[in-house]
Amino acid sequence: MRIGLLTEGGYPYAHGESHTWCDRLVRGLTGHDFEVYALHTDARQEARGPVELPGHVRLVRSAPLWGDFPAGHRRAAEQRRGRGPGRRERRRFAGHFGDLVAAFATLPPGAEQAGPAVGGDAPDPPVTSKADRFATGLYGLAELAGEHGGLPALLRSEEAVRILEAACHGPRALPAAHGAQVKDLLAVTTRLERALRPLSLDWYGDRRAAGLGGVDLCHATSAGAAALPGLLAGHFFGTPLLVTEYGVRLREHYLAGAASPLSAPVRALLAAFQGALAAEAYTRAALITPGNTHARRWQERCGADRARLRTVYPGMDAGPFGAVADAAADDSKTLVWVGAVEPAKDLIALLHAFTGIRRTEPRATLRIIGGPGRDPQAPGYLAHCRTLAAQLFPDEAADARTVGESPVSFEEIGSPEVPTLQDAYAAGAVVVLSSVVEGFPRSLVEAMFCGRATVSTEVGAVCEVIGGTGLVVPPRNPRALAEACGALLADPDRRARLGAAARARALELFTVEQNVAAFRGIYLELISHAPARPAAGRARDARGLPQPFARPAESHVPGRWAVTGAAARAAAPAGRTPSWAVPDGERPAAPVPAAGCGGGAAAARGIRQPVRRDDPATGQPRPTRGSGQW
């Protein structure tokens, strides 16, 4: 089948968790053809170019979510027109954009019917909720972009600003948006144009051409901008949409907005838009696969139907960690922390906890292995942690002639002391995670692959990952963290038992193989439930709608099929009997299979082969049962 893989800010241009997961999925599912549609958020991503892709990736299309709209991606309708939108198109835009803005920039109207479109002279469609109004506006803008083009310019026009201003200054405006000024409205419309850019891209085509109109399944890696092309493919072509989130995109947007220099009205409006978009993606998706229960709870709170949620843990390569030696029941007193240093990791609490550990275990050492994270405050936070460690643990020397050495060290992967990631986990007896904010704790899974006992804070999906194979303490509690670490350092046998159990759990749940197998089954399940879609050559019923499963199953089995007498004589020219016809009541010889299908071997073993018969009323082929025949 043809899979349209929809990504945002990652595969195949960027490295990191998103790229790694998508790359392993594509390389593991070699039986399908992939078409990658990537939205990149940084000019440096496109400049680096895509990674080397396997042969079954048939197409790679990309578009930026930054800067001006790329002229080379304009849809065919806009290229044919060669001019800007006319008065009629502007009226349509005002109505649809008014619906969209009213859905996310105003408070719920209650049970009453929605009023006139904000900023437009066209009446509202018969919608009953904000979600319906958002969908009406979104797909109306998409239809406008497909039929006439010019949507990016309209989204940045003065009329768009006036529509947004009317919503923000109206009686039901969001409280945080009441004080929006012109510069705030301009900032919002600029960002909305970029977020809605997939509506205007030339990615869709039809069933006869390359594009999302011809794929069998859309797989989006988030419910944000990446899901927009899948929503359009589902709306216009009936393509099923699968949404996978290992880090909830809406949560990431909220966290980024909290540290953003944008004004409060801009942050509030953009957050409301992203929430409405995520809710629409969760509503329209055929299936949603969160990476853990923490992400699943976020999706349920945002409107996802629990019946269409299925947890699929991210797959990680366990091979490199298999060479790490087991944690022997020795007297090691080393704690290891591995990760990207940033405020959310709360290394301050870990350093204070280590002071308590040193009081009970004077020989204990702490190795903090990792460089600054992507957080803008990460470099300053790392410097602060170094300063605090020097104050709490000054260099200690055995005597006046010995060079002092601190029990706390800061190192990075690739240094002579820690050449590889595996060496980082092998260096300690206990692996510690002290975060106050965490999604899926990849460092814990890596420690579990290495057979290490762990002490973690109860945040994100930590408890779900650990599952009883490690110790868990409340976040921001240095005393509890110190007691748990001290208990494991003092009991080597317990460390060995927990490490062995952790490795077994990780190999069962978190490998690449289980991830790829899960998505292989999900792809087949979604396609099996999808009806035959409207396209050339597809069967339709009396109302003109596509017939689900209109093609009989045996038509997909390779080989030549025997047809019995009546239908064969009717299909042949007058006075001639086709060579492939079989007289009524006679059993045909086994069909000649296509190369490599194994039909000849089946015939040699005496296995009965299917016989294709015709319905005497219609003359059409139909499957029949009896005597081992279909």
N, C-alpha and C positions, 0 to 999 in steps of 0.2 A: 504494500500500500504506500501511498505518498503522504508523508508527514510534513506539515508546515511547522517548523520550530521557531517560535517567536521569542526573541530575547531583548533585553534592555540593559545597556551599559556593560555587557559581558561578552559571551561567546558570539562569534569566533575571534573578536578583536582584542579582548582584555584577558589578562591572567587573573587567577584568584579562584575563590570557591565556585562562583557561577560558571566560569569557563571550565573548570575541572569536572564538575558534575555533568554539564552538557556534553563535553567531549567524551567522557566515558560512556554516556548513554548512547550517543551516535555510533561510537565504535563497537559497542556491544550488540546493537540491533542491526546486524548486517543484512537481515532479510528484508528490510524496508528501504525505500528511497526517501531521503531527507531533502527538504528545501529550507534553508535558513534565512529568516528575515530579521535582521538585527537593527535595533535602534541604539546608536552610540551617543554617549553624553559628553564626550571629550574629543577635541581635535587630535589629541595624541593617539587615541585608539585607532582611528582610521589611518593615521600616518604610519603606524607600525604594520598595518596590514593584517589579514587573517592568518591564523595558524594553518599548518598543513592539514588538509582535510582528507578523509578517506574517499574512495571512489564512488560510494553510493550517496554522497552528498551532491546532488545534481545541480543545485542552484544556490547562490548566495547573493542576497540583496541587502543593502544597508542604506540607512538614511540618518541624518543628524537630528538630534533634539536640541540643538544649540544654533545660534546664528540665524541667518535668513533662510527662508525656504529654498531648498536646492532646485534650480530651474530644470535640471535634468530629470526630476521625479514628478513633473506635472502630469496629471491624468490626461487621457486622450481627448476628453471633451474640451478641456481648457486649451489644449494645443490646436484643436480644430477651430475654436471660436476666434482666438487671436486678439481678443479685446476684453476689457473689464466687464464685470457684471452690470446688467441693466437694471431698470427700475423694478421690474417684476422680480428679479433675483434678489434685489435688496429687500423687498417686502417679505419674501420667503425667509431670507436670513433673519430679519427682525423677529418674525414669529418664532422660528426654531431656536434662535439664540436666547430669546426671551424665555422660552420654556426651560432651556438648560439653566440659565441664570436663576430663575425663580425656584428651581428645584434644589439648588445648593446654597444660594445666598439669602434665603428667607426662612422664617420659621414655618413649621407645618401649619397649614390652614385649618386643620381639624377635619370634621366630616363634611364641611361645606364644599361645594363645587368650586374648582379653581376659577379665578376671574380672568379678565382679558390678559393677553400676552404682555409681558413687561416690555415697554418700548416699541411695540409693534401695533399695526392697525388690523391684523388678522385675528379672528377669534381663536380661542384655545380649542384644541381637540378634546374629545370627551375623556379626560383622564380623571382619576379619583385619588391619586396619591402623588407624593413628591417623586417616588421612584418611577412611576409611570410617566410623569412629566419630564424627568431627566431622560428616560429612554426615548420619548417622543422627540425631544429636542436633539438628542445625539444622532439618532438615525435620520432625522430630517436634515440635519447639516451634512451627513454623509451622502444622502441622495442629492442634495444641492451640489456638493463637490463632484459627484460622479456625473451629473447631467450638464453642469455649466462651468464648474471650476471656479477659481478666484476666491476660495474660502480663506486662505491665509491672509489675503489683503483685507477681506471683510472683518476678520477677527481682530485686526489691528486698526480698524477704521474708527472715525469719530462716532459713528452710530453705535458701534459696540460699546464704546466708553459710556455713551449716554444711557444705553440699556442697563449696563451694570450700575451706573450712578442712580438710576431710578429705583433699582432693587435695593441698593444700600441705604437710600434715604427714605424708603417707604415705611409704612407702619409696621410691617412684619419682617423688617430686616434683621439679620443676625446682630445681637448686641455689640459684638466686637467690631462690626463693620459700620456702625453708625457714624464714626468719625472719619471715614475714608475720604481723603482728599484726591485732587486730580492726579497727582503723582502716584498715589496708591492705585488708583484705577488703571492708569497706564501700565504700571508694573504687573497688575493682575492680567490684563488683556494680553500683554506680551507673553507671559508664561502660559496662559491658556492656549494661545496660538501654537506654542511649541508642544504642549501636552496633547493637543488635538491634531497634530500634524499627520498622524497616520490616516486620518480621514481623507486627506488630499493626495496620498502617495499612489503611484502607478503600480501597485503590487497585486491587484486583484484579478484582472483578466477575466476569463471564463473557463468552462470545462474543456474547451478545445485548445487553449493556449496555456503557456506557463504562467503561474500565478496562484494566488490563494483561492481563486475560483475553481481550480482543478485539483486541489489536494483532498485527500480523504479524511484527514483529521488535523486540527490545529492544536498544537501543544504550546501554551504560553508559560514562561518561567516566572511570571508574577501577575498580580491582578491590577497592575498599574497600566502605564502606556503600552507595555508589551501585549496586553490582552486586547487592546483596541482593534488591531487587524483581525484577531480571531472573532471578536464580537461582530464585526462587519461581515466576515465570511459566513458566520452562522445566520445573520439576519437576511443576507441577500442570496446565499447559496445553500443554506441548510447544513453547513459543515459543522460537525460536533466539535466542541471546545473542551480541552482538558487544561486545567490550571494547576500548576505545581508551585508551591512556595516553601522554600526552606528557610527563608527569612521574610516575614510578612512585609510587603512593600509599604503598606499604609503605616505600619509601626515605624519603619525606617524614615518615612516622610515626617511623621510627628517628631521623632528624635532630632532629625536634621533641622526642622523648623524651630525647635526650641533654642538651638544655638545660632539661628540665622540672624543677620543684621537687619532683615526686612522689618517693616513696621507691623504693629499688631493687626490692623485690618487686612493687610496683605496676607499675613500668615493664616489668619482665620479663614479668609475666603479660599485660599489654595488648599488648606486642610479640608474644608467642607467639600470642595470639588473632588479631591482625591478620595474622600470617603464615599461620595456618591458613585464615582467610577468603580471603586472596588466592590461596592454593593451590587452594581449592575453586572460586573464580571462574575461574581459569585452566584447571582440569580440565573444567568444564562448558561453557565458552564454545565456540561453534561456530567462532569466529575471533577472534584477538587481533591488534590493529594497534598495535604500538609506534611511537613517533614517531622513533626513531633506534636505532642498534645498541647504544648504552649502555643504553637502557631494555630492549631485547630481551635482553641478557645477564642483567639482573636478573630478568626474567620466566622465563627458562630455568632459572636457579638456584632459583627458587621453584616449579618443577614444571610450567611451561608446555611443551606438546608443540611441538617445533620445526616439525613439519609444519603446525601451525595458527597460526603466526606470520607476519605479513606487514607489513613496514615501510611506513608511510604518513607522509611528512614533513608537518609542520604547514604549513598554507597561510598566507601573509602577503600583505598587499596591497602590491604593488610600485608601484602608481600614483603615490602621493605622492613616491616617491624618484626617479621618472623625470626630474623637473625639475632634479635636482642636476647641476651641470656636471661634466664629466669632470675627473679630476685631470690637469691639464696638466703637461707636462714642464717645470716651472719650478723655482725654487730655494727652494720652501717648506720650512721646517724645523719645522713644527708637528705635534706628536703629540696625538691626541685619545683620551680614554677616556670612554665613554658607558655609563651604567647606574645601578643603585641601589647606593648606597654601603653596604656591610656587610662584616663580617670575611671572609666567603668570597671576596670579590673581591680581597683581598690588595693593596690600594693601597700598603701599606708597602713591599712588594717593588718595586712600580713606581717609587716615589719614590727608593728607593736605586739602582735601575737608571738613573734619570734623571741621577743624579750622574755616572755613567760616560759617559752620552751627552753631557753638557755638556763633558766633557774633550775629546772628539773633535769635537763640533759646538757651539762656544760660542754660536751664535745659535739653538740649538734651544729651543723652548718646549713646555710641557705644559699642556693644558686638560682638567681633570677636570669633566665635565658630568653632573650627576645629584644627586638628593637622597637622604636616608636611606631605606634599605630597610625591609622589614617585620620584620627581626630586632630583638628588643628591645635588643640592644647597638649597633644602627646609629648612633643619635645620638652616643653616646660615642665610637664608632670614627671618625666623621667629624671630631669635634673633635680627636681625637688625630692624624689625618692632617693637619689644618690646622696643628697645632702643629709636627709633624715637618717639614712643608714650609717653615715659617718658619725653623726652625733650619738646615735643609740649604741653603736658598736664600734668604738675607736679601735684602731689597730692594736692587737694584743701581742705581747712578746713574752717569751718564757723567762728572759732575764735581760739585763741591761745591754748585752752584746748581740742579741738576736733581733733580726728585722721583724717588726710587727706585721701581723696579717689579720685582716678583718674576717669574721665568720660569715659575712654576707658578700657575695660577689655578683656583679652585673656583667653578663656575657651575651654574645650574639651567635646565632647559627653561622657556621663558616669560619669561625675563629680557630686557631690551633688547638684550643682546649675542647671545643665543641664543633668538630668538622661537619657533622650531619645532624638531622633531627633525631635520628635513632640514638645517637650518642648522648643527646640531651636527656632522653628518658632513661637511658642505661646508667646515667651518672648518679641517680638518686635511689633511695630506698622507698620514699613516699613522694607522690606527685600531688601538689596542692593547687586548688583553684579558689580564689578569694573574691570573685566578681560580685558586684551588686546588680549588674545588668548583663544578661547572657541570653542568647538564642539557643542554637544547638551547639553544645560544647565540644568542638572537634578535638581540642587538646585532650579532653578526658578519654575520648574514644581511642586516640593514638596511644595514650598511657595504658588503656585496657588491652589493646593489641600487644603491647610490650609486657603484659603480665604484671603491672605495677599496682600496688594498693594506692588508693586515692582518698584525699580529704577535700570536700567541696562545700561551697555555700549553696543554700537551697534557693536557686534562682533559675528562671527559664526552664529548660528541659533537663536539668541536671538529674533530678530524681528519676525521671523516666529512663535516662541513659544508664545511670548507675544500677538501678534495680536491685539494691541490696548487696552489691559487691564492693561497696566503699562506704566511708563515713560521710555524713552530711550534717552541716551545722547552719544556724541562721546567719544571714549576711550582716555585716557591720557589727560583728561580735568577736573581737580579738580573743577574749578569754575562752570562749567555746572552741575557737579554731586552735588555740594553743593546747587545750586539753585533748582534743582529738588527735592532733599530730603527735603529742607526747605519748599517747596510749599506743599508737602504732610503732613509733620508734623504739619503745620499750618491749615490744612483743614481736620478734622476728617470725615466729611460727604463724601468728595471725596474719601478718603481712603476706606470707607465702600463700596461705589459703585464700585470702581475698584476691590476690593477684591472679591465681589460677582460675578462680570463678569469673573474674572480670574478663580474662582473655576468652574463655568459653562463650560468655555472653556476647562479646563484641564480634566474634567470628560467626555467631548465629544470626545476628540482627543487622550489622552495620557494614557488610562487605559490598563491593561492587556487584558481585554476582547476584546477591539477593535483590539489589536495586534494579538491575537490568531485567531479571526474571519477572519482577513485579510489574514493570512497565510493559513488558512484552504481553503479559496477560491482560493488562488494562487496555492496551491498544486494540487487541482482538475483541475484547468485550464491548468496547464502545462502537466498533465498526459493526459488530453483529447486531446491535440494537438500533443502528442508524437505518432509516428507510432509504429506498432508492431515491436519489435526489433529482430535481428537475434538470434535465440536460438532453442533448440530442440523443435519440435512440433509446431513451428510458421509457418504460411503459407507464401509462397514466390510466386512471379510472374515468368514469363517465363525467365527473366534475372537473376533469383536467388536472387533478392532483396526482403526484407520483405514488405509485403502488409500492408499499413496503415489500421487500423481498420478491420483486416481480420476476427475477430470473431464477429458474429452478436450480437446486444445488448441484444436480448432476452435470449442468452445463459447464461447471468449473473443473470437472475431472478430465484429464487429457485422454485422447484416444478417439477412434472412430466408433460411432454408435449405430447400432442396427435399428431400423425402423420397419414396422410390420406392414403387411401388404396393402391395406386400404389407403393409408396415408402416402405410402411410397408411390402407388399407382396414380394417386391424385396429383402428387408433386411432379411426376415425370411428364415429358412431352407425350402427345397422343401416340398410342400404338407402341410405346417403348416402356420397358420395365427397368428401372435403374439397377445397377449392379449391387448397390448397397442395400436393396430391399430384401426382406425376409418374409416368406409366406406365413400367413396366419397359422398359429399353433405350433410352429417349428421353433426350436431353440437355436439361436444363432451361434456362430463361433465366437470365441473371445475377440473383443475389439483389438485392433492394432494400436498399441500405446505409443505415446510420444516418447522420444528418446529419453531414457533415464527415469521413466516413471515406474518401472518395475512390473508393468502389466504382463509381460511375457512370462516372468517367473510365476506370477499368480496363476496364469493359464496352465503352465506346466504342472502345477501342483493340483490341478483340478478344481480350483476355486471358481465358482460361478461369477460371471461378470454381469454388470447391469445391462438391461435391455430397455431401450427407449421406445415407448409406445405412444399412440396418438389417441386423443379423445374423439370418439366417433361423432359427437355432436358438433364440435368446433373444428376438428381437424388439427388442433394444436397439440404439441407434445405434452405428455403428462406422465408423472411417475406412477407406476402400479406396483402392487405387492403380490407376493405369492410365489412359492417354489424357489425362494432365494432370489427372485428378480425384483426390480424396482418398477 
